[in-house]
Amino acid sequence: MNNVYEINRKIKSLKDKRKRHGIKISTAVEILMVGMILQKPSIHSILESISFRKIMNHMFRLEVKIPKKDAAREIYEQIETKELLGIHDETIKKIRENKTFRKGTIDGLVVSAIDGVELFTSENKCCKDCLTRETNGIKEYFHKSVVCMTVGADPHIILGEEMLFPRDGSKKDEGEATGAKRLIDRLYKTHHHFADVIVADALYLNAPFINKVLSKNMEVVIRAKNAAQVILQDAIGLTKITPAQEGFEENRVKVSVWDIPGFEMAGVQPKLRFLQFKEVRQTKTGQEERTVWVFTTLNASAKTIWRIMHSRWEIENNGFHQLKTYYHADHCFVHRATENILLINILAFNLREMYLFRRLKDFRETKITRVDMTQMWLMDLYSNNYSEYFDTG
């Protein structure tokens, strides 16, 4: 964290607008970040737990004042989000400078998935940035973010997130596609060519999103689902009069491929390529068949596109599942600091992924689970003094 990414120095640079304070912002942020790396479920479990406070005494010098949860909440609320975003962006730059993705993530290409994730929901608590909806006549308040994460080879790194906001004077809040376009603009401005391919689900099969990706010299792979769409109806119709052009087998799945170029979408200048994959998987009880449709601008083999399409699930299975299950991103740590908490959470996620898959290198081969690794770290921190690495002076 400190030797490679200088996290301690960057956190200490956070500006403090408070006139009077006995607790440093850097202390509160570092404690929360380490608590998230150690996958503690709440601020209470981080700041009020006797055993965890002993760990913090081994991490910080004894004269450093460790905040109570109410004081910490006030600190997290007043931090400038753009400063935390700057720390996140500098960390991503260092990850890329260290050539983490030099071999690509799928068949030599750097592939990133974009998708939306809902954080937490409440029927009572709300803030000015809450989105709203009605479920069974009950009004709900919630926060949602659009996330971009690398998929394919380890490590899976969250490149950025963009919160969705309510629209003034409109009953309809911002949609995922709006946030995704804003996120692509920001990531490109900060990191330039941050991916070769963007993979997304059927929600993003529209001209504004596709044009936004193409304008940044990246390609799209988008899974289609809604058979009512005219472009998909036309494509499926052609597969019925055309035999499969090729086939392959991977991971015990036999795949037949229909590959049809030249599809026009209103508002998109280049023509799209349509692929239909018919998958046959052998199970203990027989065969399972599934048909998957994809539109893309990518000029690559059908097998590569099939791999990219399947990798889209990693943003949910590896990204959102971990963030919610182990990093507790679906828990409301501090409502009025939702984005600040999410950015610290993402920073913890990325640093931990880089340690497991770059510093340890053979983490997958060891068969050690992430939960076991967390317990090993907790025991080590409980037993040993690491205050020299957390100099908050």
C-alpha positions as CSV (number, residue, x, y, z in Angstrom):
1,M,0.0,0.0,0.0
2,N,2.7,2.5,0.9
3,N,5.8,1.2,-0.9
4,V,4.1,0.9,-4.3
5,Y,1.1,3.2,-4.1
6,E,2.1,5.7,-1.4
7,I,-1.4,5.5,0.0
8,N,-0.4,7.0,3.4
9,R,1.1,10.1,1.8
10,K,-1.9,10.6,-0.4
11,I,-4.4,10.2,2.4
12,K,-2.5,12.6,4.6
13,S,-2.9,15.2,1.8
14,L,-6.7,15.3,2.2
15,K,-7.8,18.8,3.1
16,D,-9.4,19.5,6.4
17,K,-12.0,22.3,6.4
18,R,-12.9,21.9,10.1
19,K,-11.9,24.8,12.3
20,R,-11.4,22.7,15.4
21,H,-10.5,19.0,15.3
22,G,-8.7,16.6,17.6
23,I,-8.8,13.7,15.1
24,K,-7.0,13.8,11.8
25,I,-8.8,13.1,8.6
26,S,-6.0,10.8,7.5
27,T,-6.4,8.6,10.6
28,A,-10.2,8.2,10.1
29,V,-9.8,7.4,6.4
30,E,-6.9,4.9,6.9
31,I,-8.8,3.1,9.6
32,L,-11.9,2.8,7.5
33,M,-9.9,1.6,4.4
34,V,-8.0,-1.0,6.4
35,G,-11.3,-2.1,8.0
36,M,-12.7,-2.6,4.5
37,I,-9.6,-4.5,3.4
38,L,-10.2,-6.7,6.4
39,Q,-13.8,-6.9,5.3
40,K,-15.4,-5.6,8.5
41,P,-19.2,-5.1,8.0
42,S,-19.8,-1.7,9.6
43,I,-18.3,1.4,11.1
44,H,-19.3,0.1,14.5
45,S,-17.3,-3.1,14.0
46,I,-14.3,-1.1,12.9
47,L,-14.3,1.7,15.5
48,E,-16.1,0.2,18.5
49,S,-14.9,-3.3,18.6
50,I,-12.4,-3.9,21.4
51,S,-10.5,-6.6,19.5
52,F,-10.3,-4.4,16.4
53,R,-9.2,-1.4,18.4
54,K,-6.3,-3.5,19.7
55,I,-5.3,-4.2,16.1
56,M,-5.5,-0.4,15.4
57,N,-3.2,0.2,18.4
58,H,-0.7,-2.1,16.6
59,M,-1.1,-0.1,13.4
60,F,-1.1,3.4,14.8
61,R,1.1,5.0,17.4
62,L,-0.4,5.1,20.9
63,E,-0.6,8.9,20.9
64,V,-2.8,8.9,17.8
65,K,-6.4,9.5,18.8
66,I,-8.7,6.9,17.3
67,P,-12.2,8.3,16.5
68,K,-15.5,7.1,17.8
69,K,-18.0,6.3,15.2
70,D,-20.0,9.5,15.4
71,A,-16.9,11.7,15.0
72,A,-15.8,9.5,12.1
73,R,-19.1,9.9,10.3
74,E,-18.8,13.7,10.4
75,I,-15.3,13.4,8.9
76,Y,-16.4,11.2,6.1
77,E,-19.3,13.5,5.3
78,Q,-17.0,16.6,4.9
79,I,-14.3,15.1,2.8
80,E,-14.2,16.5,-0.8
81,T,-15.2,13.6,-3.1
82,K,-13.0,14.9,-5.8
83,E,-10.0,14.5,-3.5
84,L,-10.8,10.8,-2.9
85,L,-11.4,10.4,-6.6
86,G,-7.9,11.8,-7.2
87,I,-6.4,9.2,-4.9
88,H,-8.3,6.5,-6.8
89,D,-7.2,7.8,-10.2
90,E,-3.6,8.0,-9.1
91,T,-3.8,4.4,-7.9
92,I,-5.2,3.2,-11.3
93,K,-2.4,5.1,-13.1
94,K,0.2,3.3,-11.0
95,I,-1.5,0.0,-11.7
96,R,-1.4,0.7,-15.5
97,E,2.2,2.0,-15.3
98,N,3.3,-1.2,-13.7
99,K,2.0,-3.0,-16.8
100,T,-0.7,-5.0,-15.1
101,F,-2.6,-5.3,-18.4
102,R,0.4,-5.5,-20.8
103,K,-0.8,-9.0,-22.0
104,G,-4.4,-7.9,-22.1
105,T,-7.2,-9.6,-20.2
106,I,-8.8,-11.7,-22.9
107,D,-6.8,-12.9,-26.0
108,G,-4.5,-9.9,-25.9
109,L,-7.2,-7.3,-25.6
110,V,-7.9,-5.2,-22.5
111,V,-11.6,-5.8,-21.9
112,S,-13.7,-3.8,-19.4
113,A,-17.3,-4.4,-18.4
114,I,-19.8,-1.6,-17.6
115,D,-22.9,-2.2,-15.5
116,G,-25.0,-0.6,-12.8
117,V,-25.1,-1.7,-9.1
118,E,-27.6,-0.7,-6.5
119,L,-26.1,-0.1,-3.1
120,F,-28.6,0.2,-0.3
121,T,-32.3,0.9,0.0
122,S,-34.4,2.6,2.7
123,E,-38.1,3.4,3.2
124,N,-37.3,6.1,5.7
125,K,-33.9,7.7,5.4
126,C,-33.1,9.8,2.4
127,C,-30.8,12.6,1.2
128,K,-30.7,15.1,-1.7
129,D,-28.9,12.5,-3.9
130,C,-31.3,9.6,-3.3
131,L,-33.1,8.0,-6.3
132,T,-36.7,7.1,-5.7
133,R,-39.2,4.5,-6.8
134,E,-42.4,2.9,-5.7
135,T,-42.7,-0.8,-4.8
136,N,-46.1,-2.1,-4.0
137,G,-47.2,1.4,-3.2
138,I,-44.3,2.1,-0.9
139,K,-41.8,4.8,-1.7
140,E,-38.2,3.6,-1.5
141,Y,-35.0,5.7,-1.5
142,F,-31.8,4.2,-2.9
143,H,-28.4,4.9,-4.3
144,K,-27.1,3.4,-7.5
145,S,-23.7,3.6,-9.3
146,V,-22.4,2.6,-12.7
147,V,-19.1,0.8,-12.5
148,C,-16.4,-0.1,-15.0
149,M,-14.2,-3.1,-14.2
150,T,-11.6,-5.1,-16.1
151,V,-12.7,-8.6,-16.8
152,G,-10.9,-11.8,-18.0
153,A,-7.5,-12.4,-16.4
154,D,-6.8,-11.6,-12.8
155,P,-6.7,-9.2,-11.2
156,H,-10.1,-7.6,-11.7
157,I,-9.7,-3.9,-11.2
158,I,-12.4,-1.4,-10.8
159,L,-11.4,1.5,-13.0
160,G,-14.1,3.9,-11.9
161,E,-17.6,4.5,-10.8
162,E,-20.2,7.1,-11.5
163,M,-23.1,7.8,-9.1
164,L,-26.6,8.3,-10.6
165,F,-28.6,11.3,-9.4
166,P,-32.2,12.5,-9.4
167,R,-33.2,14.9,-12.1
168,D,-34.5,18.3,-11.1
169,G,-38.1,18.8,-12.1
170,S,-38.4,15.3,-13.5
171,K,-40.2,12.3,-12.2
172,K,-37.6,10.1,-13.8
173,D,-34.1,9.8,-12.3
174,E,-30.9,9.3,-14.3
175,G,-30.6,6.0,-16.1
176,E,-27.6,3.7,-16.3
177,A,-26.8,4.6,-19.9
178,T,-26.5,8.3,-18.9
179,G,-24.1,7.5,-16.1
180,A,-22.1,5.1,-18.3
181,K,-21.5,7.7,-20.9
182,R,-20.4,10.2,-18.3
183,L,-18.1,7.6,-16.8
184,I,-16.5,6.7,-20.1
185,D,-15.8,10.5,-20.7
186,R,-14.2,10.8,-17.3
187,L,-12.1,7.7,-17.6
188,Y,-10.9,8.6,-21.1
189,K,-10.0,12.1,-20.0
190,T,-8.0,10.8,-17.0
191,H,-6.5,7.6,-18.4
192,H,-6.9,8.0,-22.2
193,H,-7.1,4.5,-23.9
194,F,-8.2,2.7,-20.7
195,A,-9.6,-0.4,-22.6
196,D,-9.7,-1.9,-26.0
197,V,-13.2,-3.3,-25.7
198,I,-16.2,-2.4,-23.6
199,V,-18.7,-5.3,-22.9
200,A,-22.2,-4.6,-21.7
201,D,-25.6,-6.1,-21.4
202,A,-28.7,-5.5,-23.5
203,L,-29.6,-2.2,-21.7
204,Y,-26.7,-0.6,-23.6
205,L,-27.7,-1.7,-27.1
206,N,-28.5,1.9,-28.3
207,A,-26.9,4.4,-30.6
208,P,-25.8,7.1,-28.0
209,F,-23.8,4.5,-25.9
210,I,-22.3,2.8,-28.9
211,N,-21.3,6.1,-30.4
212,K,-19.7,7.3,-27.1
213,V,-17.5,4.2,-27.0
214,L,-16.5,4.4,-30.6
215,S,-15.6,8.1,-30.2
216,K,-12.9,7.0,-27.7
217,N,-11.4,4.5,-30.2
218,M,-12.7,1.5,-28.3
219,E,-14.9,-1.3,-29.6
220,V,-18.2,-2.6,-28.1
221,V,-19.5,-6.2,-27.5
222,I,-23.2,-6.0,-26.4
223,R,-25.4,-8.9,-25.6
224,A,-28.9,-8.7,-27.0
225,K,-32.0,-10.0,-25.2
226,N,-35.1,-8.2,-26.2
227,A,-36.4,-10.1,-29.2
228,A,-38.9,-7.3,-29.8
229,Q,-36.2,-5.0,-31.1
230,V,-36.4,-4.8,-34.9
231,I,-32.6,-5.2,-35.4
232,L,-32.6,-8.4,-33.4
233,Q,-35.7,-9.8,-35.2
234,D,-34.0,-9.2,-38.5
235,A,-30.8,-10.8,-37.3
236,I,-32.5,-13.9,-35.9
237,G,-34.5,-14.2,-39.2
238,L,-31.3,-14.5,-41.2
239,T,-29.9,-17.2,-38.9
240,K,-33.0,-19.3,-39.8
241,I,-32.1,-19.4,-43.5
242,T,-28.3,-19.6,-43.0
243,P,-26.3,-22.6,-41.6
244,A,-23.8,-22.2,-38.8
245,Q,-20.5,-21.0,-40.3
246,E,-18.2,-22.6,-37.6
247,G,-18.1,-24.3,-34.3
248,F,-15.7,-24.9,-31.4
249,E,-15.6,-26.5,-28.0
250,E,-14.4,-24.9,-24.8
251,N,-14.9,-25.8,-21.1
252,R,-17.0,-28.8,-22.1
253,V,-19.4,-26.6,-24.0
254,K,-19.9,-27.2,-27.7
255,V,-20.7,-23.9,-29.6
256,S,-22.1,-23.4,-33.0
257,V,-21.7,-19.9,-34.5
258,W,-23.7,-17.8,-36.9
259,D,-21.6,-14.8,-37.9
260,I,-23.4,-12.2,-40.0
261,P,-21.9,-8.7,-40.7
262,G,-23.5,-5.6,-42.1
263,F,-26.3,-4.6,-39.7
264,E,-27.4,-1.0,-39.7
265,M,-28.5,0.7,-36.5
266,A,-30.2,4.1,-36.7
267,G,-27.8,6.7,-35.5
268,V,-24.7,4.5,-35.7
269,Q,-22.4,5.1,-38.7
270,P,-20.4,1.9,-38.8
271,K,-22.3,-1.3,-39.5
272,L,-22.6,-3.8,-36.7
273,R,-21.7,-7.5,-36.7
274,F,-24.2,-10.0,-35.4
275,L,-23.2,-13.3,-33.8
276,Q,-25.5,-16.1,-32.6
277,F,-24.0,-18.7,-30.4
278,K,-25.8,-22.0,-29.8
279,E,-24.3,-23.6,-26.8
280,V,-24.7,-27.3,-25.8
281,R,-23.5,-28.3,-22.4
282,Q,-23.3,-31.9,-21.2
283,T,-24.7,-32.4,-17.7
284,K,-25.3,-35.4,-15.5
285,T,-28.9,-35.5,-16.5
286,G,-28.5,-34.9,-20.2
287,Q,-27.8,-31.9,-22.4
288,E,-28.5,-28.2,-21.8
289,E,-29.0,-25.9,-24.7
290,R,-28.8,-22.1,-24.8
291,T,-28.8,-19.5,-27.5
292,V,-27.0,-16.2,-27.0
293,W,-27.0,-13.1,-29.3
294,V,-24.3,-10.5,-29.6
295,F,-23.9,-7.3,-31.5
296,T,-20.3,-5.9,-31.9
297,T,-18.0,-3.6,-33.7
298,L,-15.0,-5.8,-32.9
299,N,-13.1,-7.5,-35.7
300,A,-11.9,-10.6,-33.8
301,S,-12.5,-14.3,-33.9
302,A,-15.9,-15.7,-32.9
303,K,-14.3,-17.6,-30.1
304,T,-12.7,-14.4,-28.7
305,I,-16.1,-12.6,-28.9
306,W,-17.7,-15.5,-27.1
307,R,-15.1,-15.4,-24.3
308,I,-15.7,-11.6,-24.0
309,M,-19.4,-12.0,-23.9
310,H,-19.2,-14.6,-21.1
311,S,-16.7,-12.5,-19.2
312,R,-19.3,-9.8,-18.7
313,W,-20.7,-11.8,-15.8
314,E,-17.5,-11.3,-13.9
315,I,-18.5,-7.7,-13.1
316,E,-21.4,-9.2,-11.2
317,N,-19.9,-12.4,-9.9
318,N,-16.4,-11.1,-9.1
319,G,-17.1,-7.4,-8.7
320,F,-20.6,-6.7,-7.3
321,H,-20.8,-10.0,-5.4
322,Q,-17.6,-9.3,-3.6
323,L,-18.3,-5.7,-2.9
324,K,-21.7,-6.5,-1.4
325,T,-20.9,-9.9,0.3
326,Y,-17.3,-9.2,1.7
327,Y,-16.8,-5.5,1.5
328,H,-20.4,-4.8,2.6
329,A,-21.0,-2.0,0.0
330,D,-24.8,-2.7,0.3
331,H,-24.6,-1.5,4.0
332,C,-25.2,2.1,4.7
333,F,-22.0,3.1,6.5
334,V,-22.8,6.9,6.3
335,H,-25.8,7.9,4.2
336,R,-24.7,11.5,3.5
337,A,-21.2,10.3,2.4
338,T,-22.3,7.4,0.1
339,E,-19.9,8.2,-2.7
340,N,-17.0,8.9,-0.4
341,I,-17.5,5.5,1.3
342,L,-17.9,3.8,-2.0
343,L,-14.6,5.3,-3.3
344,I,-12.8,4.1,-0.1
345,N,-14.4,0.7,-0.6
346,I,-13.2,0.5,-4.2
347,L,-9.7,1.6,-3.2
348,A,-9.6,-1.2,-0.6
349,F,-10.9,-3.7,-3.2
350,N,-8.3,-2.7,-5.8
351,L,-5.4,-2.7,-3.4
352,R,-6.3,-6.1,-2.1
353,E,-6.7,-7.6,-5.6
354,M,-3.3,-6.2,-6.6
355,Y,-1.7,-7.8,-3.5
356,L,-3.3,-11.2,-4.0
357,F,-2.7,-11.5,-7.8
358,R,0.5,-9.4,-8.4
359,R,2.5,-9.5,-5.1
360,L,1.6,-13.1,-4.3
361,K,1.5,-14.1,-8.0
362,D,0.3,-17.7,-7.3
363,F,-2.8,-17.0,-5.2
364,R,-5.1,-19.0,-7.4
365,E,-2.8,-22.0,-7.3
366,T,-2.6,-22.0,-3.5
367,K,-6.3,-22.7,-3.2
368,I,-6.4,-20.4,-0.2
369,T,-9.8,-18.7,0.0
370,R,-10.2,-14.9,0.4
371,V,-11.9,-15.5,3.8
372,D,-8.9,-17.5,5.0
373,M,-6.6,-14.8,3.8
374,T,-8.5,-12.2,5.8
375,Q,-8.3,-14.3,9.0
376,M,-4.5,-14.7,8.5
377,W,-4.1,-10.9,8.2
378,L,-6.3,-10.3,11.2
379,M,-4.2,-12.7,13.4
380,D,-1.0,-11.1,12.1
381,L,-2.1,-7.6,12.8
382,Y,-3.4,-8.6,16.2
383,S,0.0,-10.1,17.1
384,N,2.5,-7.7,15.6
385,N,3.2,-4.0,15.7
386,Y,2.9,-2.2,12.3
387,S,2.8,1.4,13.5
388,E,5.9,2.3,11.4
389,Y,3.8,1.8,8.3
390,F,1.0,4.0,9.4
391,D,2.8,7.1,10.4
392,T,0.1,9.7,10.9
393,G,2.3,12.3,12.3
